[in-house]
Amino acid sequence: MGEQDLNPMLHVEKMTTADFPFAVELANTMDWSMTEEDFRLSLKLEPEGCFVLFDKLNRVGISTSVSFEKVGWFGNLVIDQGCRSRGGGTMLVQRAVDHLRNRGVKTIGLYAYQHLIRFYENLGFTANREFAVFQGKTKKQRIKSIPQRITEKEIPEVLELDKQCFCGDRKRLLALIILDEKNQCYFSKSNGKTTGYVATKEHEGLTEIGPLVCRRGSSSVPKTLLEGVLGTPDREVFACLPTENKVLAKVLIERGLQESFRLTRMFLGPAVAENCTYVAESLERG
């Protein structure tokens, strides 16, 4: 069954910069606080993988996707309230999946709200594990030790560690984050080997933590890295991590954050990012 067979009134087009105002307005009906810069980044990373759903000539939905070599991520699926339950969501997912498969992607991941798990299961995705989103303003608290900042010298080792743990090559994305001086990007090293790193995206008034990636085996490394990016008081912070990681959840709670809601990580294809300590880069990019 093709896209147009789902509903002949609906069709999908590639997103362009002209669609940004609509995309921002629609996305923020979900309280996502997105800006045109968010969609500009999505289009920069995956110019052929961001889509707009039309009902005749009217824009009624959006989605984004990104490829990291053999791993892809699907995100930002929103349909206008008045156009739901007409097959548009399925059309956007199928278009993104086709695009990512054509890029050589073997595994496609996403974070699903609880009420959408069945929808994605019907499209072939399998639930993997539960994640919790933490939000809140940081309390003033003394930081025991500040980790080492990532410099250009450490970037190759950090990228290699991330590739080993995530199973996909996120070099394009991580380089943009690490080389932005306003972001906090730290790493840890033991016996000459990089054992973990953390990065934040610093927006006006908001710190978005992620990714944080560490080799399995030590709870102290990810804890130290996470504490290192939480030193500024009265800063609005966002983080998404597996519910099973009680150590990192405790750090966030002690710093003033609270669990806001939960999501389920799902995969179409073999699961990735399983054998490491992991905090999501973002909901739309993994």
N, C-alpha and C positions, 0 to 999 in steps of 0.2 A: 504494500500500500504506500503510495507516494504522499508527499506533503500536501499537495493540492487536493488529494482524495479525502483528507481529514475534514476539510471545510473549504469549499471552493471560493468563499468570500475572503479567506485569510491567505496571506502570503508572507514570506520572509525575505528580507533584503539585508545586505551587509551594512553595518553601522558606519556612518561617516561623521565628520565633525559637525555637520549641520543637525545631527540628531542629538547632540549633547544636551541642549536645554530640555528637550523632552525626556531624555534618559534620567537626568538629575531630578526633575520634577516627579517622575513616576517612581524612581527608586526611593525617594524620600517620603512617599506615602507609606513606606515600610519603616520609617524612622531610622534610616541607615546613615543619615548625615553625610551623604556623598556630594562631591563637587564635580565640576567639569574636568578638573585635573585628574580625578580618579578614572574617568572614562578616557581621558587623553592617554594615561599610562596604559590602560587596557589595550587601546588601539595601537600604541607604540609597540607593545610586546607581541600582540597577535592581530595584525591589521586585517586578516581575512577571517578571524574567528569571533568577531563581535557582531551581533545581529539585532535587527528591529523587526517586530511583527506588525504587519499592516492589516487593517480591515478596510478593504478597497483602498482609499487614499489616506486613511487616517492611521497614525501610529497608535498602537494599542499594547505593545509589549517589547521587552528587551531581554537579552541574555549576553553573557560574555564567556569566553573560554581562553585558555592559554596552553601552549605545549612546551614541555621541558624534555625534549628528546623523546624517550619512551614513555614518559608520564605526562598526562594532560589533566587539566582541572576545569570544571564547569562551575559557573557562578552567576550571581546577579540575575536570576530568573524572576521577572516581575511581569504580570499581566494586569492591565487595567481592570478594575473591579467589575465593570459592566460587560467585559468580554471574556470572562472566565467560563470554564466548563464547555468550551467550544472546540477544544483540540489544539489551541494555540501553544500551550505549554509543551505539549508533545512535539509539535512542529519545531519549536526552538531547540529542544533537547536533541532531536534527531539531526537537525542541521549542524549543531555543534559536534555531535558524535561523528558524523560523516567527515566533517572538516578535520577533526583530530586524527581519525583513522587514516585519512589521506596524508597526514603529516608523519605517519609512522608510529603513532602513539599506540602502546599496547595496553596501558591501564589508564582509565579516566576516573578521577576522584571528584567528590563534591561533599559539601556539608548540608545536610537536609534538616529543615525544621520537622518536628515530630509528626505534624499532620500531613507532611508530604512524603513520608517514608514509603507508604504503599504506592504512591504515584511513581516514584523512582524504581521501586521493585518491579512494577509492571513493565518498565523499560529495560530491565535486565540488570540493574544495580543491586548489589548485595550489601547489607549493613555490616560495618566493620567494628566500630567502637563508638562510645559516647563521649562527647566533648562538652565542656562547660565554658560559657562566656562570662568573664569577670569584668566588672566595670566599677568605677568609683574614683574619688579623689584621694591622693596619697597623704598619709599622715607624716608629720615630721618625725624622723627617726634616724639615729646615728647608723651610718653604714660601717660595718666592721672592716671591710677591705674592698677597694675598687679594682676590678679586673683590668687587664691590659687592653688598651684600645687597639683595634685592628688598623694596621697601616697597609699601604700598598704591598709591602714586603710579605705580609701574612696572607693576603687575599688568595693566592694559589692554593695554599694548604687548607684554608677555610672552605674554598669551593670544592676541593677534593673530598673533604670530610662530609660536606653536605651531600655531594653526589653519592657517596657510599651509603649514607643513611637514608636519604630520600629516594634513591634509585632513579633519579632523573637529573638532568643537567639544568640547574637554575641560574647559571652564570649571568645571563642577561639581566635578570631581575635583581640578583644579589649585588652585582656590581653597581647598579643604580642606587641601591639602598646604602651600601657601605661607603661609596665615594661622596655621598651627600654629607657634608661636614656637620650639619645640624642634627643628624641622627646619632644615636648612641650605639656603638658597635664594639663589642668586647670579645676576647677569646681567652681560652685557658690552654695550658700546655703542660705535659708531663713526660719526662724522659725524652725530650726532644720531639715529641709528637703532639699535634693539636688534638685536644680531647673534647672540645666543645666551643660553641660561640653563641652569642645573642646579638640581635639587632633590633632597633626600634625605628619606627617612622614618626618623626616629630612634625605635627601639624600645629596650627595656631590654637593653643590651648589644649591639645590632645597628644598623648603619647600612646601609640599603638605598638605593643610588644609583639615581636615575631619577625622572622623565625628565631627559635631557640632550639639548637640541635646539639646533643651530647652523646658520646659513646656510652653504651650500657656499662654499669659496673660501679658507679659512684654517685650517690645522691648529693654529695657536697659540691660538686662542680656545677650542675645546673642551678642549685640553690644560690651559690655565690654569684653566678652570672645574672640571675634574675634580680637578686638584691641590688646588684650594681646599677641597674637601670631604673630603680625605684627611689633614688635618693632625693629627688626634688619634691618638696612638700606642696600640697594644694594643686597638684597636677592631675587632670582628668586622664585616666589610664584605661586601656582596653586590652584584654588578653583572652586567648582561646586555647585551652589545654585539655588533655584527656582527664575524665573524671577520676580515673584510677590513680592519678598522680597526686596523692594527698600532701606530699612534702611541698610541692610548688603551690598548691592551693592554699596551704597554711601560710606561706610567705605572703601571698597576695592579700589574704584576709587580715593578717597582722599589719599590713601597710594601709589598710582602710578600704580595700575593694570588697565587693560582694558578688556572689554568683547571680547573674541576671537571667539567663535562660540556658537551655541545653540543645545541642544539635547531635545528629548522628552522622559520622563519617561513613561514606558509602563508596564502593568501587565497582566499576565495570571492567573486569579483568583482575589479575592477581593483585593482592593488597601490597602496599608499599609503606615505607616509613614505620616499619614494625619493630625493628631491632635497635631502637635508640630512644633516648628521652627527647620528647618532641613537643614544641609549642607552635601552633599554626602561624604561618606568615600572615595570612588574612583569610577571611571566609571565601573570597572569590578566587584565590590563587593557591590555596593549599597551605 
